[in-house]
Amino acid sequence: MTAADAATRVGDALEGVFEAVAGTAAATEAILAAALADGRRPVSADLAALRPALHDRLRRYELVSGLGFVAAHGLLDDVPACLEWWQTGADGDVHPLLLNLDPEHSAYHDYTHWDWFTLPRDTGQRAVAGPYVDYLCSDEYSLTLSAPVTVGGRFMGVAAADVYLRRFEAVVVPLLQRLPGPARLVNARGRVAASTDPRHLGGSLTKGPDFAAVLAGPADGAEHGGLELRRCGGLPLILLTASARRGR
């Protein structure tokens, strides 16, 4: 298998997750836009309309363990912060995530500093965050795939999906193992999402070029420091492998 083949197949594996995120983003935008068109600020009860589709997507997309919408602070009229979030439990059923987001009593009330929120907010693009221990939702080592939700050009929050790292690695590590040398996947911030290189373990940071610029650039197969950098389709992930020119 070539690096190009592996990058394409990694992209294909995660596009389904981003389909679930995109569907959630579109539905949320419609709900929020309808409230604003009525001349009022949206409230948390409006988001209940998302639930049937969230339940359906959680059952249809095997890699997705949690899915929903995370509101920007101050968006809703009745609460300062809100997650309309559902996840698949150990029993296989779909359950709501119930959190205390009172800033006086909760350590989780300000979720706006985490990469899965800041990257879509600051770039306007979809993002892959992690892996990290998801203390907010599951206490599992996870990736979060997210995309901005906007209405009339205004940022409203993010639609997002959690993928347990153990499930992600079960899909992508066998692909990386078929390459002739060590390989790793990194996100826009250089954090390793999966690896067959013992020097660069999952969750560690990779030094190198501006990975966000590589993802935004027109070319593929760029080289840096003896490594080839290849985007995984349209995903915000980069596959790093030894350059074919190395050692010539």
C-alpha positions in Angstrom: 0.0 0.0 0.0 1.2 3.5 -0.8 1.0 6.5 1.5 -1.6 8.0 -1.0 -3.7 4.9 -0.7 -3.6 4.9 3.1 -4.4 8.6 3.3 -7.5 8.0 1.1 -8.7 5.1 3.1 -8.3 6.9 6.4 -10.3 9.8 4.9 -13.0 7.4 3.8 -13.2 5.8 7.2 -13.9 9.1 9.0 -16.1 10.8 6.3 -19.0 8.9 7.7 -18.5 10.5 11.1 -18.3 14.0 9.5 -21.5 13.2 7.6 -23.2 12.7 11.0 -21.7 16.0 12.2 -22.8 17.9 9.0 -26.3 16.6 9.3 -26.5 17.8 12.9 -25.0 21.2 12.0 -27.6 21.7 9.2 -30.5 20.7 11.4 -29.3 23.0 14.2 -28.8 25.9 11.9 -32.4 25.5 10.7 -33.8 25.4 14.3 -31.8 28.5 15.3 -32.7 30.4 12.2 -36.4 29.7 12.7 -36.3 31.1 16.2 -34.5 34.3 15.1 -36.9 34.7 12.2 -39.7 34.7 14.8 -38.1 37.7 16.4 -36.9 35.9 19.5 -33.7 34.4 20.9 -33.6 30.6 20.8 -34.0 28.6 24.1 -32.7 25.2 25.1 -36.2 23.6 24.5 -35.9 24.4 20.8 -33.0 22.0 20.6 -35.1 19.1 21.6 -36.2 18.9 18.0 -32.7 17.5 17.2 -33.2 14.4 19.3 -34.8 11.9 16.9 -32.1 12.5 14.2 -29.3 12.3 16.8 -30.6 9.0 18.0 -30.9 7.7 14.5 -27.3 8.8 13.6 -25.9 7.2 16.7 -27.4 3.9 15.7 -26.4 4.2 12.1 -22.8 5.3 12.4 -20.7 2.6 14.0 -17.7 4.8 14.9 -19.8 7.5 16.6 -20.1 7.1 20.4 -21.5 10.6 21.1 -23.2 13.3 19.0 -24.8 16.7 19.4 -24.7 20.4 19.4 -22.7 22.6 21.9 -23.9 26.2 22.1 -21.8 29.2 22.2 -22.0 30.9 25.6 -24.8 33.5 25.7 -26.6 32.1 22.6 -29.7 30.8 24.4 -32.1 33.0 26.2 -32.8 30.7 29.2 -29.4 29.3 30.1 -25.8 30.6 29.8 -24.4 27.3 28.4 -25.9 24.2 26.9 -25.1 20.8 25.3 -27.8 18.9 23.5 -25.7 15.8 23.6 -26.6 12.1 23.3 -24.3 9.0 23.5 -24.4 5.3 23.3 -24.1 3.5 26.6 -22.5 0.2 27.5 -26.0 -1.3 27.2 -26.2 -0.2 23.5 -29.0 2.2 24.2 -28.9 6.0 23.5 -28.7 8.2 26.6 -28.6 12.0 27.2 -25.5 13.6 28.7 -26.7 15.4 31.8 -24.3 18.0 33.1 -24.4 20.7 35.7 -23.2 23.8 33.7 -23.8 26.3 36.6 -20.6 28.3 36.6 -20.7 28.5 40.4 -20.9 24.7 40.9 -19.4 23.0 37.8 -15.8 22.6 36.6 -17.2 22.0 33.1 -19.3 25.2 32.6 -16.6 26.8 30.3 -16.0 24.3 27.5 -15.1 27.1 25.0 -11.3 26.7 25.5 -11.1 23.1 24.2 -9.8 22.4 20.7 -13.0 20.8 19.4 -14.7 24.2 20.1 -12.0 26.7 19.4 -10.8 25.3 16.1 -14.1 25.4 14.3 -14.9 28.8 15.9 -11.6 30.4 14.9 -11.1 28.9 11.5 -14.6 28.4 10.2 -13.6 24.8 9.2 -14.3 21.4 10.5 -11.7 20.0 12.9 -10.4 16.8 14.6 -9.4 17.2 18.2 -7.5 14.8 20.4 -6.9 12.1 21.3 -7.6 13.1 24.9 -9.3 11.7 28.0 -12.9 12.9 27.6 -13.8 13.8 31.2 -16.8 15.7 30.0 -18.7 12.9 28.4 -17.3 9.4 28.8 -13.9 9.2 30.6 -12.7 7.4 27.5 -9.6 8.3 25.4 -11.4 9.9 22.4 -11.2 12.0 19.3 -13.8 14.7 18.7 -14.8 15.7 15.2 -16.5 19.0 15.0 -17.8 21.7 12.6 -19.0 25.3 13.1 -22.7 26.1 13.3 -23.5 29.5 11.9 -26.6 31.6 11.1 -26.3 34.7 8.9 -22.5 34.5 9.4 -22.7 34.5 13.2 -21.1 31.7 15.1 -23.7 29.8 17.2 -21.6 26.9 18.5 -20.4 23.5 17.1 -21.9 20.3 16.0 -19.6 17.4 17.1 -19.2 13.7 17.3 -17.0 11.6 19.7 -15.1 8.6 18.5 -13.5 6.3 21.0 -9.8 6.1 20.2 -9.8 2.3 20.5 -12.4 2.1 17.7 -10.5 4.6 15.6 -7.3 2.7 16.0 -8.9 -0.6 15.1 -9.8 0.9 11.8 -6.8 3.0 10.8 -3.7 1.4 12.5 -4.0 -1.8 10.3 -3.8 0.6 7.3 -0.7 2.3 8.7 0.9 -1.0 9.4 0.7 -1.9 5.7 3.1 1.0 4.8 6.8 0.2 4.4 7.9 2.4 7.4 6.6 4.2 10.5 3.7 6.4 10.0 1.5 8.7 12.0 -1.6 10.8 11.6 -1.7 14.4 13.1 -4.3 17.0 13.3 -4.1 20.8 12.5 -2.2 21.4 15.8 0.2 18.6 15.2 -1.3 16.2 17.8 -0.9 12.6 17.0 -4.2 10.8 16.4 -2.8 7.4 15.5 0.7 6.0 15.0 2.9 3.0 14.2 6.0 5.0 15.2 7.1 4.2 18.8 8.8 7.6 18.9 5.5 9.4 18.4 2.7 8.0 20.4 -1.0 8.8 20.2 -1.8 12.1 22.0 1.8 13.5 21.7 2.6 16.6 19.8 4.6 16.5 16.6 7.0 19.4 15.8 7.2 20.4 12.2 5.6 22.9 9.7 2.4 24.8 10.1 0.1 21.8 9.8 -3.0 24.1 9.5 -1.4 25.8 6.5 -0.6 22.4 5.0 -4.3 21.4 5.3 -5.3 24.7 3.7 -2.7 24.6 0.9 -3.4 23.6 -2.7 -0.7 20.9 -3.0 -0.4 17.5 -1.5 2.7 15.3 -0.9 4.7 18.2 0.5 8.0 17.3 2.3 9.5 18.6 5.5 12.5 17.3 7.4 12.7 14.0 5.6 9.0 13.4 5.9 6.2 13.4 3.4 3.0 15.1 4.5 -0.2 13.9 2.8 -3.7 15.1 3.5 -6.4 12.4 4.1 -8.9 13.4 1.5 -10.9 16.4 2.8 -10.3 15.6 6.4 -8.3 17.9 8.8 -5.7 15.1 9.3 -2.3 14.7 7.8 -0.4 11.4 7.2 3.3 11.7 7.9 5.6 9.0 6.4 9.3 8.9 5.5 10.0 10.7 2.3 10.6 8.5 -0.7 13.7 10.6 -1.4 15.2 9.9 2.0 18.5 8.0 1.8 19.0 8.7 -1.9 
